[in-house]
Amino acid sequence: MSDDLPAGVDRHDFGDGPALATKGTPEYGERTDGEWRRWDPNRSKLGATIEKGLDTGLSGGDSVLYLGAANGTTVSHVADFAGPTYAVEFAPRSARDLLDVCESRPYLFPLLKDARKPETYAHVVEADLDCIVQDIATRGQARVAAENARFLGDGGRLVVAIKARSEDVTADPEDVFEDVLAELRETYVIEGRARLEPYHDDHLAVVASPR
């Protein structure tokens, strides 16, 4: 576990005590103070992962592949401090919102693609990335992480939020997590893990490095 924040992420007081924050254009009604914008862990699995003390390995200027960017809530914070950030989203409606987020972030590149088919965007995404952030609501989350491992460089990290209910809505979440972790270990070495309660129910954050 680590209390270190990625370079470009800080704790800022918005009037109710220190909270995670980045500097950038506000996007979803979050509280702001000058250039600072609050990073709400209740609306961001990556924000919750950082709040839980996991060492994500992220740092300022890193190159990132973000799988499951949705309408850009979390990836907007990532792009505030990272370098080239490739945001993959499958749903056209969410992708339209994502385009608006990209307007003020020149190093955020939206891709209307399916994260389960990395071959469809391999010609766009650079190799040897520093980090993959994965937040997708689909069965086969470990398989998606394995298929996209091709983009990580030496020393790269996977930061994934495993959604138990997306794998099996009837099974005990801990059983689901163990099954997904077992599959992840075929491609990755698990560096850290933490349940994301109270921010997100039935989610497990995992930080891993490629084998």
VMD Tcl script that draws the C-alpha trace (Angstrom):
set ca {
  {0.00 0.00 0.00}
  {1.16 3.56 -0.65}
  {0.13 7.08 0.27}
  {2.08 8.52 -2.67}
  {-0.07 10.26 -5.26}
  {0.78 10.28 -8.97}
  {2.66 13.41 -10.05}
  {-0.03 15.87 -11.09}
  {-2.55 14.59 -8.55}
  {-2.80 16.30 -5.17}
  {-5.06 16.75 -2.19}
  {-6.84 20.08 -2.20}
  {-9.31 21.55 0.27}
  {-12.57 22.53 -1.41}
  {-14.04 23.68 1.88}
  {-14.74 20.33 3.51}
  {-11.27 18.91 4.01}
  {-8.54 17.54 1.71}
  {-9.80 15.68 -1.37}
  {-8.19 14.20 -4.48}
  {-7.83 16.81 -7.21}
  {-6.28 17.50 -10.58}
  {-5.86 20.70 -12.56}
  {-8.04 20.95 -15.63}
  {-11.35 21.95 -17.18}
  {-14.35 20.80 -15.08}
  {-16.51 18.22 -16.83}
  {-19.25 16.72 -14.65}
  {-20.31 19.31 -12.10}
  {-17.47 18.57 -9.72}
  {-16.39 21.18 -7.18}
  {-13.60 23.49 -8.29}
  {-11.22 26.00 -6.76}
  {-9.28 27.97 -9.34}
  {-7.55 25.45 -11.59}
  {-8.21 22.56 -9.21}
  {-11.12 20.18 -9.77}
  {-12.26 17.60 -7.29}
  {-11.76 13.94 -8.25}
  {-14.76 12.20 -6.73}
  {-13.95 8.56 -5.81}
  {-17.67 7.79 -5.67}
  {-17.86 8.47 -9.39}
  {-14.48 7.03 -10.35}
  {-13.11 3.54 -9.74}
  {-9.57 4.79 -10.36}
  {-10.12 7.62 -7.90}
  {-11.37 5.08 -5.36}
  {-8.35 2.86 -6.07}
  {-6.03 5.74 -5.22}
  {-8.05 6.58 -2.09}
  {-7.72 2.94 -0.96}
  {-3.94 3.40 -0.99}
  {-2.96 1.10 -3.86}
  {0.24 2.07 -5.66}
  {-1.02 2.38 -9.24}
  {2.41 3.18 -10.65}
  {0.88 6.13 -12.49}
  {2.93 9.30 -12.79}
  {2.77 12.62 -14.55}
  {3.40 12.39 -18.27}
  {2.74 8.64 -18.49}
  {1.31 7.18 -21.68}
  {-2.02 5.50 -20.92}
  {-4.56 3.23 -22.59}
  {-7.94 3.68 -20.90}
  {-10.41 0.87 -21.59}
  {-14.04 1.74 -20.90}
  {-13.78 5.51 -20.94}
  {-17.59 5.96 -20.95}
  {-18.46 9.67 -21.03}
  {-15.03 10.72 -19.83}
  {-15.49 11.32 -16.10}
  {-12.37 9.48 -14.92}
  {-10.28 9.69 -18.06}
  {-10.60 13.48 -17.94}
  {-8.71 13.43 -14.64}
  {-6.12 11.02 -16.04}
  {-5.55 13.27 -19.04}
  {-5.07 16.25 -16.69}
  {-1.74 14.79 -15.52}
  {-0.78 12.03 -17.96}
  {0.83 12.19 -21.38}
  {-0.78 10.63 -24.47}
  {-4.00 8.99 -23.29}
  {-5.98 6.69 -25.58}
  {-9.60 6.44 -24.48}
  {-11.48 3.38 -25.80}
  {-15.27 3.43 -25.59}
  {-17.76 1.19 -27.37}
  {-21.08 3.00 -26.82}
  {-21.70 5.78 -29.38}
  {-23.74 7.91 -26.96}
  {-20.99 7.89 -24.33}
  {-18.37 8.48 -27.00}
  {-20.12 11.69 -28.02}
  {-19.76 13.00 -24.47}
  {-16.15 11.85 -24.49}
  {-15.48 13.98 -27.56}
  {-16.49 17.07 -25.59}
  {-14.02 16.16 -22.85}
  {-11.25 15.82 -25.43}
  {-11.73 19.35 -26.76}
  {-9.76 20.93 -23.91}
  {-7.23 18.07 -23.63}
  {-4.98 17.84 -26.69}
  {-3.31 14.61 -25.54}
  {-6.58 12.73 -25.01}
  {-7.46 10.62 -28.04}
  {-10.98 9.10 -28.23}
  {-11.44 5.74 -29.94}
  {-14.93 4.39 -30.69}
  {-13.83 0.77 -30.43}
  {-14.52 -2.47 -28.57}
  {-11.90 -3.17 -25.87}
  {-12.42 -6.89 -26.52}
  {-10.96 -6.39 -30.01}
  {-7.61 -4.57 -29.59}
  {-6.60 -5.50 -33.12}
  {-9.08 -2.84 -34.33}
  {-7.10 -0.03 -32.70}
  {-3.58 -1.47 -32.61}
  {-2.64 0.68 -35.61}
  {-3.49 3.83 -33.63}
  {-2.31 3.12 -30.08}
  {1.43 3.38 -29.58}
  {3.44 0.49 -28.14}
  {5.35 0.40 -24.85}
  {2.72 2.27 -22.86}
  {3.24 3.00 -19.19}
  {-0.22 2.01 -17.99}
  {-3.52 0.39 -18.93}
  {-6.53 1.50 -16.90}
  {-9.49 -0.86 -17.34}
  {-13.05 -0.13 -16.23}
  {-15.44 -2.14 -18.35}
  {-18.81 -3.72 -17.54}
  {-18.63 -6.98 -19.44}
  {-18.05 -10.66 -18.84}
  {-14.50 -11.78 -19.50}
  {-12.67 -8.87 -17.88}
  {-9.46 -10.88 -17.39}
  {-9.50 -11.85 -21.05}
  {-9.77 -8.20 -22.09}
  {-6.80 -7.34 -19.87}
  {-4.78 -10.19 -21.38}
  {-5.62 -9.20 -24.97}
  {-4.51 -5.61 -24.35}
  {-1.27 -6.51 -22.56}
  {0.45 -6.21 -25.95}
  {0.47 -2.43 -25.55}
  {2.39 -2.32 -22.26}
  {6.10 -1.65 -22.14}
  {8.64 -3.07 -19.71}
  {7.72 -1.89 -16.23}
  {4.19 -1.05 -17.34}
  {1.18 -1.50 -15.09}
  {-2.40 -2.68 -15.40}
  {-4.88 -0.97 -13.09}
  {-8.23 -2.72 -13.35}
  {-11.53 -2.47 -11.47}
  {-13.11 -5.93 -11.55}
  {-16.91 -5.79 -11.49}
  {-18.22 -8.97 -9.89}
  {-21.78 -8.45 -11.12}
  {-20.64 -8.12 -14.71}
  {-19.05 -11.58 -14.55}
  {-21.84 -13.37 -12.67}
  {-24.75 -11.59 -11.02}
  {-25.67 -14.67 -8.92}
  {-22.26 -15.73 -7.57}
  {-20.58 -14.55 -4.39}
  {-18.35 -11.59 -5.35}
  {-15.30 -13.05 -3.57}
  {-15.61 -16.25 -5.61}
  {-15.84 -14.19 -8.79}
  {-12.77 -12.16 -7.83}
  {-10.72 -15.30 -7.19}
  {-11.70 -16.74 -10.58}
  {-10.80 -13.51 -12.40}
  {-7.51 -13.20 -10.52}
  {-6.59 -16.76 -11.41}
  {-7.11 -15.95 -15.09}
  {-5.25 -12.65 -14.79}
  {-2.23 -14.46 -13.34}
  {-1.74 -16.27 -16.66}
  {-0.64 -12.94 -18.16}
  {0.14 -10.67 -15.19}
  {1.83 -10.64 -11.80}
  {-0.56 -9.26 -9.19}
  {1.11 -6.37 -7.33}
  {-1.80 -5.26 -5.14}
  {-5.53 -5.57 -4.64}
  {-8.27 -3.90 -2.57}
  {-12.07 -3.96 -2.36}
  {-13.52 -0.59 -3.34}
  {-16.19 -0.31 -0.67}
  {-17.52 2.12 0.53}
  {-17.09 3.90 -2.80}
  {-18.24 1.07 -5.11}
  {-19.97 -2.15 -4.09}
  {-18.77 -5.55 -5.33}
  {-15.69 -4.14 -7.07}
  {-12.07 -5.22 -6.64}
  {-9.22 -2.96 -7.67}
  {-6.14 -4.79 -8.91}
  {-2.72 -3.47 -9.86}
  {-0.60 -5.87 -11.92}
  {2.47 -5.98 -14.15}
  {2.89 -8.08 -17.29}
  {4.80 -11.36 -17.04}
}
mol new
graphics top color blue
foreach p $ca { graphics top sphere $p radius 0.5 }
foreach p [lrange $ca 0 end-1] q [lrange $ca 1 end] { graphics top cylinder $p $q radius 0.2 }
display resetview
